Amino acid sequence: MKIDQEKSDFLDEMLDRWRQEQLLTDAQAETLRNSYEAKSFDWRRLAQYSFWIAMACGVISLGALLIDDKILLYLERIFETSDLMISIFSALAAGVLYYFSFKRKRSKSHQVFSNEAMVFTAVMLTANAVAYLGKAIGGSNSHFSLLILVSVIVYALLAYFFRSRLIWVFMLVSLGAWFGTETGYLSRGNLYFIGMNYPLRFVAFGLVLTAVSFFLRNNKRLGMFFQVNYICGMVYLFVSLWLLSVFGNFGTLEAWYAIKQISLFYWALISAAACVVSIYAGLKYRDDIAREFGITFLFINLYTRYFEYFWDNWHKALFFCVLAASFWVIGRRAEKIWNLQFLKK
């Protein structure tokens, strides 16, 4: 078994300690030591990061191209292509990439990252096709949230047909974008929709998305999307709760600047209560996702309140001294828990 160098060093140390305490004989320790080997280099992680960087650079390159007026004018002179033709070309290119990426997924399933990179490119081309189709049909129509809804439907069908969790994630991201733009359109540019600002709206959105996840879990055809849907729903929910604890139900920064942060304490209590409920549910039902989200955002909320209430009131030396001490205590406690869990396993 090939493992990271850090893990190999730790196992070597533990084997030596168990041998000294006579929990293992020399022969047993040597047998266990020969069952693993330190990796000389983590090529899998390099491949993963390389594809991520390649995709990010591709997106940046496309963005730089689209904001350069000289290049756009030059391309228009060369091609003189209508928006509808660009949409058709993008859709055809996306279709070809979908075909080859999922064909490779069956024949070369071990090439995980290159396959997912092709799917990502196809998803970007799909978004481009939908966007230019909207430009060709709608022109200057301000109700562009309908285009985002079209992309949601397209991604959902593609994810279901090709059994792809990556496309399902893009569908959920597009669904959140549609929800935000649609509620903004229905409120006629007002910053409140049914009395709710954007963070409060997305708290409701995250709750619904998380609840839907449990219906997916028991569905034979959609069960594979349960975990992805659950995690995305929790991200929407807890990030929105955290933003709500900072900004409250205010629609503008001007209104937020006019109040004292302590007046939003009840939103912080609601956010912390949600974290505690998530931790309790995670421990009771052995739900690692709920437990980890609850613990993570409880710490985020506590440190956010610390910065809000003490940054201006305390001397910076004292502020960072207390901050360092708190992280030291957390680190020591976490180290003990981790060691106990390892020894238990």
N, C-alpha and C positions, 0 to 999 in steps of 0.2 A: 504494500500500500504506500503510495507516494503522498507525502503530506508537506505542509509548509515548514520551513526551517525553524520558525518560532515554536510551532507545535512539537517538532522533533526534539528540540532542546528541552522543552517542558517535560515530555515523556521520559527522556533520558534522566532528568533530575528526579522524577517520581520513582522510576525503577530503581535507581541507586538508593533512594530513601527507603523504599519497601524492602530492599535487600538487606540494608543495614538494620532494619527493625525486624528482620527474619520473617517477614510476611511472604517473601518469595525466596526460593533457593537460587543459587547462582545459575543453575541450568535453566530454570523457569524464566529468570530475568533475561538471560541471553536469548532464549527462544522468542520472548516477546519483543526484544530489541531487534531481532532479525525479521520481524513481521512487518516492519515499516521502514521507509527510506525517505530522507529529506530530498525535496525537489531542488534541483540545481537552479531552475528558473521557472516561474509561474507563467507558462506560455498561454494558458487558457485566459488568464486575467488580462494579459497583454492583447490577445485577440479581441476580447470584449471591449476594452478601452479604446483600441484602435478603430473598431467599427463605430463606436459611439462618437469618437472625435471626427471620423470621416463623415458621418451623417450630420453632425453639428456644423462642420465646415461647409457641407453641401447646402444646408439651409442658409447659412450666412452668405455664401456665394450667390445664391438665388436672390436673397434680399438686397445685396449690394448691386446686383444687376438691375433689379426692379426700380431702384431709386436713382439710377444714373440715367438722366434724360438723354444724353448724347448716344449712349448705347441703345436705348429704346428707340430713338429716332432712326438710328442706323438699321436696326432690325426691322422696323416698320417699312423702311425703304426697300429692304431686300425682299421681305416676304409679302408685305401688304396683306396680311392675313386677318380675316374678320374674327371677332370674339367667338362666334359659333364654331369656326374651323379650329381655333385653338382648343376649345372645349372638346371637340371630337378627337383631335390628335392626342390630347392628354388622356382622354378616356381609353383610347385604343392602346396607348403606351402602358397605362395602368393595367389594362386587361392582359396584355402580354406578360408583364412582370408578375401579376398574380398567378398566371398559368405556370410560368417557369419556377417561381418561388415555391409553390406548393407541390410541383412535380419534384423539385429538388428535396423538398421536405420528406418525401417518401423514399427517394433513391439515395439521398445523402443526408440522412437525419442527424448524423453526428456533427455536421457543419451548422451548428445552431445559430451562431452569430451572423454568418454571411446570409443565411436564409432569412433571418429576421430583418437584416439590413435591406434586402430586396423587398420584403413586405412593407417596410417603412417608406421606401421610395415610392412604391405603388400607392400607398395611402396618401402621400403628398400630391401625387399626380391626380388622384381622385378628388382631393380637395380643390386642386387647380381647375379640374374639369367642371366641377359644380359651380365654382366662383365665376368662371367665364361664361358658363351657360346662363347664370343669373344676369350677367352684364348684357348678354345678347338678347335675352327675353325682356328683362325688367328695366334696363337702362338706369335711370336715376331714381327708381323706386326705393323709398326709404325703409320699406318693410323687408329688410334683408335677412331678418331672422328666419323667414321661410326658407331661404337658401340653406341656412345652417340646419334646419329641420330635415331638408332633403338629404344632406350629408349624414345626419344621424341615421336615417332610414337605410341609406346605402351601406354605411358601415355595419349596421346591425345585420343586414342580410348577408354581407360578405363574411362577417365573423361567424355567423351561424352556418353558412354553406361550407366555409373552409376550416371551421373549428379552430379559429385563431383567437387566442386571448389578447394578443397585441392589438388586433383590429378592434376588439371589444373595448379596450382601454380608450382608443381614439373615439369610439362611439360615445363613451361616457363623458369624455372631455367635451366633445361637440354638443352633447345633451346639456351639459352645464352652461356652455356658451349660448345655446338656444334659449335656455330658461332665463338667463340674465338679459339677453337682448329682447326677448319677447315681452317680459314683464316691463322692461323699459319702454317698449313701444306702446303697450297697453296703457301705461301711466301717462302717455302723451308728453314725454320728456320730463315729467315730475320725478324728483329724486325718491319719492315714496310710492310704493305699490301696496294698496290696502293697509296703509299706515306703517309699512316696513321698509327699511333701507336695504341695501344689497346684502350685507352680512346676515341680517335677520332672515331675509328670503332664503339664503342658501343654507341656513340652519334647518329650515323646513325641508328644503330640497335634499339635504344630506340625510335627514331622518327617513324620508320616503325611500330614497335609494338604498339605504341600509336595510329597511324593512323588506323591500323587494328581494334583497339578496337571499333571505331565508325561504322565500317561495321558489327561488331558482335552485336551492340546494336539493329539494325533493323532486325536481323535474329531471327526467331521464335525459332529455335532449339538451337542456340548458344548464345542467348541473356542473359542467366543467367550468362555467363562468362564475360560479358562486364566490370563490375566494377573491378573484379580481374585482368583482362587483362590490363585495363586502368591504374590501380595503379602500376602494375609491369612494364609497359612501361615507366611510369613517373619516377619510381625509377631508371631504367637503364639510362634514358635520363639525369636526373638531377645529379645523382652521377657521371656519366661520364663527364658531363660539369664541375662539381666542380673539378674532378681530372685533367681535361684538363687545368683549370685555374691555377692549382698548378704546374703541370709538363710540360705543353705545348705539342707540338707534337715531343717530344724527345723519342727515343727508349731505351736509357740506362741512368742509374743514373750518370755515369761518364760525359756524355754530358750535363746533366742537372746541375750538380755541377759547370760546367765551365762557366755558364752564370749568370748574375744578375737577381734576381726575377722581378725587375721592367721591364725587357725586355719582360716579358710575360703578360704585362698589357692588351694588346688587347684581349687575351683569357679571362681575367677576365671581360672585358667589354662585350664580347659576352655572357658569362655565366650570367652576371647581366641582360643583355637585354632579354635573354630568360626567366628569372624570372619575369621581368616586363611584358612581353607579356603574360605569364601564369596568372599573377595577373589580368591583364586587361580582358583577356578572361573569367576568373573565375567570375569577377564582372559583366561583360556584359551579360553572358549567365547563370548566377547563378550556376556555376559549382564549387562546394565546393572543389573538389579534385584538380582542376587546381589552385584555389586560395590558398589553404593551401600549396601545393608544392611550388608555387611561393614565398610566404611569407617566408616559412621555409628556402629555399635554398638561398633566397636573404640575410637573416640574416647570414647564414653560410658563404656565400661569403664575406660579409662585414667584419665579424670577422676574416676570414682567411686572408684577405688583411691587417687587422690591425696587426695580428701577424707577417705576412711576412715583413711589412715595418717598424714597430716600435719596434719589440722585441730587436733587437741589438742596436738600436739608442737611446732608452730612458732608463732612470733609472727605475729599476724594481718597485720601490715604486710608481713612477708616472704612469707607465704602468698599474699596477693593480688598482690604484686609478681611473684612467679614465675608465678602464674596469668595475669596480664596479659601478661607477656613471651611465654608459650607461645602465647596466642591471637594476639599480634602476629606471631610467626614463622609460624603457620599461615595467617594472613590474607595475609601477603606471599607465601608460597609458592603459595597458591591463586590469588592475583592473577596471578602469573607464568604458571602453568599455563593459566589461563583466557585470557590474552592470546595465548599460543602456540597454543592450540586455535582461537581466533578467526582468527588470521592464517593458520593452516593451512587452515581452511575457505575 
